[in-house]
Amino acid sequence: MRIAIETHGCKLNQADSEALARRFRELGHQVVCPEETAEVYILNTCTVTHTADAKARQALRSAHRKNPRALIVATGCLAQRDPASLRAIPGVSLVVGNTQKEALPFLVLNQVGEAQASPCSTGAPPTVLPLLGRTRAFIKIQEGCNQVCAYCIVPRVRGRERSVPLENLVREVERREAEGYQEVVLTGTQLGSYGHEWGGRLGDLLEALLARTRIPRIRVSSLQPQELSDRLLELWQDARLCPHFHIPLQSGSDAVLRRMRRRYTRRAYLEAVERIRRCLPHSAITTDIIVGFPGETEGDFQQTVDLCRQVGFARMHLFPYSPRPGTSAYHLPDPVPPAVKRRRLALLAEVARQQAKAFQQASVGTVRPVLWEERKPFNGQALWFGLTDTYLRVCTYSALSLGNRITPARLVAVQGDMVWARVEDATVGASP
């Protein structure tokens, strides 16, 4: 049976989708891209904004129009928060929230009359199991959040913090290594809280992965500024840990941060950035920012702009504030008018564009390890695309077989949104 899986939202959702793909393949089914025709279409939804909700509904309707006979399944955060609205969409046959996501393969196969395995089956995975053609594996190390920021619906749809046992994660990374993956991306809702249930720390996991596995690259998907301890930063002296720090800012105004119930101040954020730059001068720092939170004044917004210019982010993910029922911010007074939100968002987007370009330009002349992920024919040549350890997308022409290899490459020029590179030593990272 052909099963298509489409993923919206965060890297945690990507990890969940990869786990679903793995389970379906273990059961003998073919996992295909969402654009292809399939008997089952699964959408892993996001619900952080109204836009994410609308995108999910549109994707489900589109899947039904494309293949009216397919079993259409909605899962993920919107399925957890508002299952009734998804069940009302014509063609949607099954809605499975996050709390039942692990049982989804069983529920799908039962729906189509092919129940072959218990949702609690513990059969060993095959030795080699490529997932959707990826060279990087997303691994969920924890789920849930206890912090309850004012604007955030995630605690309601992901629950309280729960960590995956350390030994399980070491074995999972070893499996990805055996399957040929070159990079694992550690994902979760609140990675800095990893292991708190048993008095553990994220540093314990990173130390174990560095000492007991040989996976070439490990990327930590997100950390809060207050979680950047000296111990963690010391671990980043190991080149296998990617010098890429995604540190959500949300706002550069202390007044707005307090209303958001964030657990740091403007000064604390800047101090965290300074510590990173002192330890790893060439690292990439990326962030998330919410524009137009209730009560945000022009002065508050300008503080955010000023902080962004002071930091010099490699990439900024910008979101207009979207009120979510069930959050405390939903009832806050002084909403920012939509036109003001749009103006501020456009201004900050230009700052983000300038800073991304500046980071690209500053990287020209440096040699970075590049994981080559994709090849496309272009002008009669092979054009390769890859990702540096600092999260820059780069490309190069090469007749070599670079796929799923990490090689040192000199970044030589910026053209449009792309950084051009030259492979320095093709023997490094060569396949056995």
One Martini backbone bead per residue (centre of mass of N, CA, C, O) as a GRO file, in nm:
protein
  432
    1MET     BB    1   0.097   0.035   0.021
    2ARG     BB    2   0.042   0.376  -0.034
    3ILE     BB    3   0.206   0.638   0.166
    4ALA     BB    4   0.139   0.971   0.252
    5ILE     BB    5   0.353   1.233   0.402
    6GLU     BB    6   0.273   1.538   0.562
    7THR     BB    7   0.452   1.832   0.693
    8HIS     BB    8   0.395   2.058   0.955
    9GLY     BB    9   0.623   2.270   1.096
   10CYS     BB   10   0.822   2.134   1.312
   11LYS     BB   11   1.081   1.919   1.398
   12LEU     BB   12   0.904   1.737   1.569
   13ASN     BB   13   0.715   1.659   1.339
   14GLN     BB   14   0.935   1.533   1.166
   15ALA     BB   15   1.002   1.309   1.365
   16ASP     BB   16   0.720   1.182   1.369
   17SER     BB   17   0.707   1.120   1.063
   18GLU     BB   18   0.952   0.931   1.056
   19ALA     BB   19   0.832   0.723   1.249
   20LEU     BB   20   0.592   0.651   1.071
   21ALA     BB   21   0.747   0.562   0.823
   22ARG     BB   22   0.898   0.335   0.959
   23ARG     BB   23   0.652   0.164   1.045
   24PHE     BB   24   0.527   0.119   0.767
   25ARG     BB   25   0.779  -0.024   0.648
   26GLU     BB   26   0.787  -0.257   0.848
   27LEU     BB   27   0.485  -0.342   0.732
   28GLY     BB   28   0.530  -0.317   0.396
   29HIS     BB   29   0.516  -0.019   0.308
   30GLN     BB   30   0.486   0.267   0.099
   31VAL     BB   31   0.663   0.570   0.106
   32VAL     BB   32   0.553   0.887  -0.010
   33CYS     BB   33   0.507   1.164  -0.153
   34PRO     BB   34   0.253   1.399  -0.146
   35GLU     BB   35   0.244   1.429  -0.472
   36GLU     BB   36   0.163   1.148  -0.476
   37THR     BB   37  -0.001   0.868  -0.526
   38ALA     BB   38  -0.241   0.735  -0.278
   39GLU     BB   39  -0.422   0.548  -0.038
   40VAL     BB   40  -0.268   0.724   0.184
   41TYR     BB   41  -0.320   1.037   0.367
   42ILE     BB   42  -0.092   1.223   0.577
   43LEU     BB   43  -0.138   1.488   0.819
   44ASN     BB   44   0.093   1.687   0.998
   45THR     BB   45   0.003   1.921   1.218
   46CYS     BB   46  -0.042   2.268   1.288
   47THR     BB   47  -0.126   2.542   1.564
   48VAL     BB   48   0.024   2.828   1.622
   49THR     BB   49  -0.170   2.942   1.393
   50HIS     BB   50  -0.406   3.038   1.176
   51THR     BB   51  -0.240   2.970   0.926
   52ALA     BB   52  -0.186   2.675   0.999
   53ASP     BB   53  -0.479   2.587   0.997
   54ALA     BB   54  -0.545   2.666   0.703
   55LYS     BB   55  -0.328   2.490   0.570
   56ALA     BB   56  -0.442   2.220   0.664
   57ARG     BB   57  -0.722   2.234   0.535
   58GLN     BB   58  -0.623   2.271   0.247
   59ALA     BB   59  -0.461   2.004   0.225
   60LEU     BB   60  -0.701   1.812   0.272
   61ARG     BB   61  -0.874   1.904   0.034
   62SER     BB   62  -0.662   1.851  -0.184
   63ALA     BB   63  -0.631   1.545  -0.137
   64HIS     BB   64  -0.927   1.475  -0.203
   65ARG     BB   65  -0.931   1.586  -0.493
   66LYS     BB   66  -0.694   1.411  -0.603
   67ASN     BB   67  -0.809   1.149  -0.405
   68PRO     BB   68  -1.118   1.037  -0.323
   69ARG     BB   69  -1.024   0.725  -0.233
   70ALA     BB   70  -0.862   0.812  -0.010
   71LEU     BB   71  -0.719   0.800   0.298
   72ILE     BB   72  -0.779   1.058   0.530
   73VAL     BB   73  -0.530   1.194   0.760
   74ALA     BB   74  -0.526   1.350   1.083
   75THR     BB   75  -0.259   1.500   1.266
   76GLY     BB   76  -0.147   1.644   1.553
   77CYS     BB   77  -0.209   1.955   1.689
   78LEU     BB   78  -0.486   2.014   1.560
   79ALA     BB   79  -0.603   1.732   1.626
   80GLN     BB   80  -0.585   1.791   1.934
   81ARG     BB   81  -0.738   2.072   1.960
   82ASP     BB   82  -0.949   2.034   1.676
   83PRO     BB   83  -1.106   1.767   1.561
   84ALA     BB   84  -1.388   1.857   1.457
   85SER     BB   85  -1.294   2.042   1.219
   86LEU     BB   86  -1.165   1.798   1.061
   87ARG     BB   87  -1.409   1.604   1.040
   88ALA     BB   88  -1.576   1.823   0.860
   89ILE     BB   89  -1.402   1.748   0.630
   90PRO     BB   90  -1.416   1.641   0.331
   91GLY     BB   91  -1.265   1.305   0.342
   92VAL     BB   92  -1.216   1.276   0.635
   93SER     BB   93  -1.158   0.969   0.829
   94LEU     BB   94  -0.908   1.053   1.030
   95VAL     BB   95  -0.842   1.153   1.378
   96VAL     BB   96  -0.512   1.205   1.536
   97GLY     BB   97  -0.367   1.270   1.807
   98ASN     BB   98  -0.083   1.287   1.993
   99THR     BB   99  -0.173   1.064   2.207
  100GLN     BB  100  -0.212   0.851   1.932
  101LYS     BB  101   0.028   0.843   1.725
  102GLU     BB  102   0.162   0.560   1.777
  103ALA     BB  103  -0.121   0.416   1.671
  104LEU     BB  104  -0.172   0.498   1.372
  105PRO     BB  105  -0.099   0.253   1.195
  106PHE     BB  106  -0.317   0.070   1.318
  107LEU     BB  107  -0.562   0.253   1.251
  108VAL     BB  108  -0.525   0.255   0.947
  109LEU     BB  109  -0.525  -0.055   0.892
  110ASN     BB  110  -0.802  -0.100   1.020
  111GLN     BB  111  -0.961   0.086   0.824
  112VAL     BB  112  -0.853  -0.097   0.559
  113GLY     BB  113  -0.820  -0.408   0.660
  114GLU     BB  114  -0.482  -0.434   0.772
  115ALA     BB  115  -0.439  -0.564   1.045
  116GLN     BB  116  -0.093  -0.652   1.164
  117ALA     BB  117  -0.048  -0.470   1.430
  118SER     BB  118   0.035  -0.367   1.719
  119PRO     BB  119   0.094  -0.064   1.879
  120CYS     BB  120   0.306  -0.240   2.079
  121SER     BB  121   0.509  -0.322   1.895
  122THR     BB  122   0.874  -0.458   1.918
  123GLY     BB  123   1.006  -0.482   1.660
  124ALA     BB  124   1.284  -0.496   1.491
  125PRO     BB  125   1.464  -0.312   1.297
  126PRO     BB  126   1.613  -0.274   1.027
  127THR     BB  127   1.925  -0.204   0.924
  128VAL     BB  128   1.803  -0.084   0.652
  129LEU     BB  129   1.618   0.248   0.646
  130PRO     BB  130   1.521   0.462   0.442
  131LEU     BB  131   1.404   0.814   0.481
  132LEU     BB  132   1.283   1.000   0.238
  133GLY     BB  133   1.589   1.069   0.138
  134ARG     BB  134   1.757   1.134   0.381
  135THR     BB  135   2.059   1.272   0.561
  136ARG     BB  136   1.874   1.357   0.800
  137ALA     BB  137   1.790   1.291   1.141
  138PHE     BB  138   1.502   1.299   1.339
  139ILE     BB  139   1.515   1.324   1.705
  140LYS     BB  140   1.325   1.250   1.976
  141ILE     BB  141   1.390   1.345   2.328
  142GLN     BB  142   1.126   1.521   2.375
  143GLU     BB  143   0.808   1.621   2.537
  144GLY     BB  144   0.682   1.905   2.617
  145CYS     BB  145   0.552   2.171   2.853
  146ASN     BB  146   0.586   2.378   3.168
  147GLN     BB  147   0.581   2.704   3.107
  148VAL     BB  148   0.341   2.865   2.987
  149CYS     BB  149   0.308   3.067   2.774
  150ALA     BB  150   0.075   3.300   2.689
  151TYR     BB  151   0.068   3.227   2.357
  152CYS     BB  152   0.085   2.907   2.399
  153ILE     BB  153  -0.046   2.583   2.283
  154VAL     BB  154   0.151   2.342   2.329
  155PRO     BB  155   0.080   2.228   2.616
  156ARG     BB  156  -0.205   2.127   2.513
  157VAL     BB  157  -0.083   1.936   2.261
  158ARG     BB  158   0.186   1.800   2.432
  159GLY     BB  159   0.213   1.852   2.725
  160ARG     BB  160   0.410   1.733   2.941
  161GLU     BB  161   0.717   1.661   3.032
  162ARG     BB  162   0.905   1.415   2.828
  163SER     BB  163   1.161   1.173   2.835
  164VAL     BB  164   1.397   0.999   2.673
  165PRO     BB  165   1.591   0.762   2.729
  166LEU     BB  166   1.923   0.757   2.690
  167GLU     BB  167   1.969   0.467   2.582
  168ASN     BB  168   1.768   0.486   2.350
  169LEU     BB  169   1.919   0.718   2.199
  170VAL     BB  170   2.183   0.579   2.147
  171ARG     BB  171   2.060   0.351   1.976
  172GLU     BB  172   1.929   0.532   1.761
  173VAL     BB  173   2.189   0.663   1.658
  174GLU     BB  174   2.325   0.399   1.579
  175ARG     BB  175   2.116   0.329   1.363
  176ARG     BB  176   2.157   0.577   1.183
  177GLU     BB  177   2.451   0.518   1.128
  178ALA     BB  178   2.403   0.235   0.995
  179GLU     BB  179   2.213   0.373   0.764
  180GLY     BB  180   2.404   0.650   0.682
  181TYR     BB  181   2.391   0.882   0.850
  182GLN     BB  182   2.539   1.219   0.914
  183GLU     BB  183   2.281   1.341   1.073
  184VAL     BB  184   2.149   1.463   1.381
  185VAL     BB  185   1.833   1.593   1.505
  186LEU     BB  186   1.750   1.734   1.799
  187THR     BB  187   1.424   1.708   1.936
  188GLY     BB  188   1.168   1.932   2.081
  189THR     BB  189   1.002   2.142   2.292
  190GLN     BB  190   1.225   2.125   2.558
  191LEU     BB  191   1.547   2.053   2.558
  192GLY     BB  192   1.655   2.180   2.836
  193SER     BB  193   1.463   1.956   3.002
  194TYR     BB  194   1.621   1.719   2.979
  195GLY     BB  195   1.591   1.475   3.242
  196HIS     BB  196   1.435   1.598   3.498
  197GLU     BB  197   1.291   1.340   3.614
  198TRP     BB  198   1.608   1.217   3.699
  199GLY     BB  199   1.830   1.458   3.714
  200GLY     BB  200   1.898   1.539   3.437
  201ARG     BB  201   2.074   1.638   3.127
  202LEU     BB  202   2.161   1.739   2.822
  203GLY     BB  203   2.466   1.694   2.864
  204ASP     BB  204   2.451   1.389   2.907
  205LEU     BB  205   2.362   1.318   2.622
  206LEU     BB  206   2.590   1.449   2.460
  207GLU     BB  207   2.818   1.291   2.590
  208ALA     BB  208   2.718   1.011   2.503
  209LEU     BB  209   2.714   1.059   2.195
  210LEU     BB  210   3.017   1.137   2.169
  211ALA     BB  211   3.133   0.868   2.310
  212ARG     BB  212   2.923   0.622   2.173
  213THR     BB  213   2.934   0.758   1.894
  214ARG     BB  214   2.991   0.825   1.515
  215ILE     BB  215   2.837   1.049   1.437
  216PRO     BB  216   2.932   1.326   1.262
  217ARG     BB  217   2.650   1.486   1.332
  218ILE     BB  218   2.516   1.730   1.573
  219ARG     BB  219   2.190   1.878   1.622
  220VAL     BB  220   2.040   2.145   1.794
  221SER     BB  221   1.733   2.290   1.749
  222SER     BB  222   1.683   2.414   2.060
  223LEU     BB  223   1.725   2.702   2.287
  224GLN     BB  224   1.732   2.864   2.576
  225PRO     BB  225   1.906   3.117   2.717
  226GLN     BB  226   1.896   2.991   3.022
  227GLU     BB  227   2.039   2.701   2.912
  228LEU     BB  228   2.338   2.824   2.863
  229SER     BB  229   2.577   2.665   2.979
  230ASP     BB  230   2.905   2.606   3.025
  231ARG     BB  231   2.891   2.304   2.976
  232LEU     BB  232   2.761   2.312   2.699
  233LEU     BB  233   2.974   2.493   2.555
  234GLU     BB  234   3.208   2.293   2.592
  235LEU     BB  235   3.094   2.071   2.404
  236TRP     BB  236   3.125   2.257   2.136
  237GLN     BB  237   3.432   2.185   2.088
  238ASP     BB  238   3.307   1.968   1.935
  239ALA     BB  239   3.275   1.930   1.589
  240ARG     BB  240   3.008   1.748   1.593
  241LEU     BB  241   2.886   2.003   1.696
  242CYS     BB  242   2.688   2.227   1.579
  243PRO     BB  243   2.738   2.586   1.523
  244HIS     BB  244   2.405   2.599   1.600
  245PHE     BB  245   2.177   2.847   1.738
  246HIS     BB  246   1.847   2.823   1.853
  247ILE     BB  247   1.715   3.137   1.993
  248PRO     BB  248   1.448   3.244   2.124
  249LEU     BB  249   1.303   3.569   2.159
  250GLN     BB  250   1.015   3.732   2.051
  251SER     BB  251   1.148   3.983   2.227
  252GLY     BB  252   1.320   4.306   2.313
  253SER     BB  253   1.108   4.349   2.546
  254ASP     BB  254   1.049   4.336   2.876
  255ALA     BB  255   0.747   4.393   2.883
  256VAL     BB  256   0.668   4.170   2.681
  257LEU     BB  257   0.806   3.928   2.818
  258ARG     BB  258   0.628   3.938   3.068
  259ARG     BB  259   0.354   3.894   2.921
  260MET     BB  260   0.462   3.617   2.795
  261ARG     BB  261   0.629   3.451   3.017
  262ARG     BB  262   0.918   3.479   3.007
  263ARG     BB  263   1.259   3.359   3.141
  264TYR     BB  264   1.376   3.644   3.037
  265THR     BB  265   1.587   3.899   2.933
  266ARG     BB  266   1.744   4.107   2.737
  267ARG     BB  267   2.016   4.082   2.881
  268ALA     BB  268   2.028   3.770   2.894
  269TYR     BB  269   2.031   3.727   2.593
  270LEU     BB  270   2.292   3.884   2.528
  271GLU     BB  271   2.472   3.711   2.713
  272ALA     BB  272   2.433   3.447   2.560
  273VAL     BB  273   2.551   3.545   2.294
  274GLU     BB  274   2.829   3.622   2.406
  275ARG     BB  275   2.910   3.337   2.492
  276ILE     BB  276   2.901   3.209   2.217
  277ARG     BB  277   3.104   3.405   2.072
  278ARG     BB  278   3.341   3.344   2.260
  279CYS     BB  279   3.352   3.029   2.198
  280LEU     BB  280   3.199   3.071   1.889
  281PRO     BB  281   3.256   3.299   1.651
  282HIS     BB  282   3.126   3.119   1.384
  283SER     BB  283   2.850   3.103   1.465
  284ALA     BB  284   2.503   3.034   1.447
  285ILE     BB  285   2.219   3.258   1.495
  286THR     BB  286   1.886   3.186   1.562
  287THR     BB  287   1.524   3.285   1.538
  288ASP     BB  288   1.226   3.397   1.713
  289ILE     BB  289   0.942   3.620   1.628
  290ILE     BB  290   0.692   3.829   1.769
  291VAL     BB  291   0.442   4.028   1.619
  292GLY     BB  292   0.196   4.201   1.795
  293PHE     BB  293   0.165   4.190   2.081
  294PRO     BB  294  -0.017   4.269   2.327
  295GLY     BB  295   0.089   4.607   2.388
  296GLU     BB  296   0.271   4.674   2.160
  297THR     BB  297   0.483   4.918   2.101
  298GLU     BB  298   0.692   5.111   1.928
  299GLY     BB  299   0.913   5.085   2.141
  300ASP     BB  300   0.915   4.780   2.163
  301PHE     BB  301   0.978   4.723   1.866
  302GLN     BB  302   1.246   4.881   1.854
  303GLN     BB  303   1.392   4.696   2.053
  304THR     BB  304   1.389   4.454   1.867
  305VAL     BB  305   1.542   4.576   1.632
  306ASP     BB  306   1.797   4.653   1.790
  307LEU     BB  307   1.872   4.368   1.883
  308CYS     BB  308   1.904   4.242   1.606
  309ARG     BB  309   2.134   4.432   1.516
  310GLN     BB  310   2.326   4.350   1.748
  311VAL     BB  311   2.346   4.041   1.683
  312GLY     BB  312   2.318   3.905   1.400
  313PHE     BB  313   2.138   3.707   1.243
  314ALA     BB  314   2.120   3.435   1.026
  315ARG     BB  315   1.812   3.383   1.120
  316MET     BB  316   1.453   3.469   1.087
  317HIS     BB  317   1.148   3.393   1.252
  318LEU     BB  318   0.835   3.528   1.158
  319PHE     BB  319   0.542   3.634   1.361
  320PRO     BB  320   0.231   3.700   1.386
  321TYR     BB  321   0.014   3.745   1.610
  322SER     BB  322  -0.191   3.461   1.735
  323PRO     BB  323  -0.478   3.396   1.873
  324ARG     BB  324  -0.529   3.138   2.126
  325PRO     BB  325  -0.737   2.936   2.238
  326GLY     BB  326  -0.637   2.868   2.583
  327THR     BB  327  -0.484   3.124   2.631
  328SER     BB  328  -0.398   3.401   2.816
  329ALA     BB  329  -0.360   3.606   2.569
  330TYR     BB  330  -0.652   3.600   2.454
  331HIS     BB  331  -0.742   3.824   2.700
  332LEU     BB  332  -0.582   4.055   2.619
  333PRO     BB  333  -0.531   4.369   2.590
  334ASP     BB  334  -0.434   4.568   2.336
  335PRO     BB  335  -0.453   4.524   2.040
  336VAL     BB  336  -0.296   4.496   1.741
  337PRO     BB  337  -0.334   4.616   1.454
  338PRO     BB  338  -0.306   4.469   1.152
  339ALA     BB  339  -0.156   4.700   1.003
  340VAL     BB  340   0.072   4.719   1.212
  341LYS     BB  341   0.175   4.436   1.191
  342ARG     BB  342   0.252   4.446   0.891
  343ARG     BB  343   0.456   4.675   0.911
  344ARG     BB  344   0.646   4.544   1.117
  345LEU     BB  345   0.702   4.287   0.961
  346ALA     BB  346   0.831   4.421   0.712
  347LEU     BB  347   1.063   4.557   0.860
  348LEU     BB  348   1.184   4.296   0.989
  349ALA     BB  349   1.225   4.143   0.723
  350GLU     BB  350   1.448   4.332   0.621
  351VAL     BB  351   1.644   4.279   0.848
  352ALA     BB  352   1.664   3.975   0.798
  353ARG     BB  353   1.775   3.991   0.511
  354GLN     BB  354   2.033   4.149   0.579
  355GLN     BB  355   2.149   3.945   0.787
  356ALA     BB  356   2.166   3.697   0.609
  357LYS     BB  357   2.355   3.826   0.403
  358ALA     BB  358   2.583   3.896   0.604
  359PHE     BB  359   2.643   3.603   0.686
  360GLN     BB  360   2.718   3.503   0.411
  361GLN     BB  361   2.949   3.706   0.353
  362ALA     BB  362   3.120   3.631   0.613
  363SER     BB  363   3.166   3.325   0.499
  364VAL     BB  364   3.341   3.410   0.292
  365GLY     BB  365   3.648   3.211   0.283
  366THR     BB  366   3.551   2.978   0.430
  367VAL     BB  367   3.574   2.652   0.588
  368ARG     BB  368   3.322   2.400   0.557
  369PRO     BB  369   3.120   2.155   0.648
  370VAL     BB  370   2.947   1.953   0.400
  371LEU     BB  371   2.624   1.829   0.339
  372TRP     BB  372   2.532   1.636   0.076
  373GLU     BB  373   2.185   1.602  -0.060
  374GLU     BB  374   2.166   1.721  -0.370
  375ARG     BB  375   2.092   1.658  -0.723
  376LYS     BB  376   2.107   1.868  -1.025
  377PRO     BB  377   2.042   1.945  -1.335
  378PHE     BB  378   2.264   2.202  -1.497
  379ASN     BB  379   2.381   2.293  -1.785
  380GLY     BB  380   2.495   1.985  -1.812
  381GLN     BB  381   2.526   1.962  -1.498
  382ALA     BB  382   2.619   1.900  -1.166
  383LEU     BB  383   2.414   2.016  -0.898
  384TRP     BB  384   2.498   2.077  -0.567
  385PHE     BB  385   2.341   2.038  -0.241
  386GLY     BB  386   2.397   2.189   0.089
  387LEU     BB  387   2.505   2.174   0.446
  388THR     BB  388   2.620   2.338   0.694
  389ASP     BB  389   2.696   2.361   1.026
  390THR     BB  390   2.567   2.675   0.999
  391TYR     BB  391   2.303   2.656   0.804
  392LEU     BB  392   2.402   2.669   0.508
  393ARG     BB  393   2.318   2.706   0.183
  394VAL     BB  394   2.478   2.518  -0.076
  395CYS     BB  395   2.676   2.516  -0.389
  396THR     BB  396   2.792   2.290  -0.663
  397TYR     BB  397   3.001   2.187  -0.910
  398SER     BB  398   3.003   1.822  -0.981
  399ALA     BB  399   3.122   1.492  -1.080
  400LEU     BB  400   3.095   1.390  -0.815
  401SER     BB  401   3.004   1.171  -0.547
  402LEU     BB  402   2.838   1.348  -0.278
  403GLY     BB  403   2.624   1.190  -0.158
  404ASN     BB  404   2.612   1.170   0.176
  405ARG     BB  405   2.851   1.379   0.230
  406ILE     BB  406   3.136   1.508   0.407
  407THR     BB  407   3.294   1.816   0.312
  408PRO     BB  408   3.522   2.037   0.253
  409ALA     BB  409   3.433   2.391   0.196
  410ARG     BB  410   3.461   2.674   0.005
  411LEU     BB  411   3.338   2.989   0.034
  412VAL     BB  412   3.300   3.217  -0.259
  413ALA     BB  413   2.982   3.304  -0.296
  414VAL     BB  414   2.704   3.530  -0.354
  415GLN     BB  415   2.380   3.431  -0.505
  416GLY     BB  416   2.138   3.554  -0.388
  417ASP     BB  417   2.037   3.283  -0.173
  418MET     BB  418   2.319   3.163  -0.254
  419VAL     BB  419   2.600   2.959  -0.178
  420TRP     BB  420   2.910   2.919  -0.302
  421ALA     BB  421   3.122   2.629  -0.361
  422ARG     BB  422   3.439   2.447  -0.286
  423VAL     BB  423   3.585   2.160  -0.300
  424GLU     BB  424   3.874   2.060  -0.118
  425ASP     BB  425   3.814   1.737  -0.014
  426ALA     BB  426   3.683   1.444  -0.148
  427THR     BB  427   3.801   1.223   0.060
  428VAL     BB  428   3.635   1.343   0.266
  429GLY     BB  429   3.370   1.135   0.344
  430ALA     BB  430   3.400   0.886   0.204
  431SER     BB  431   3.277   0.615   0.096
  432PRO     BB  432   3.337   0.270   0.165
   0.00000   0.00000   0.00000
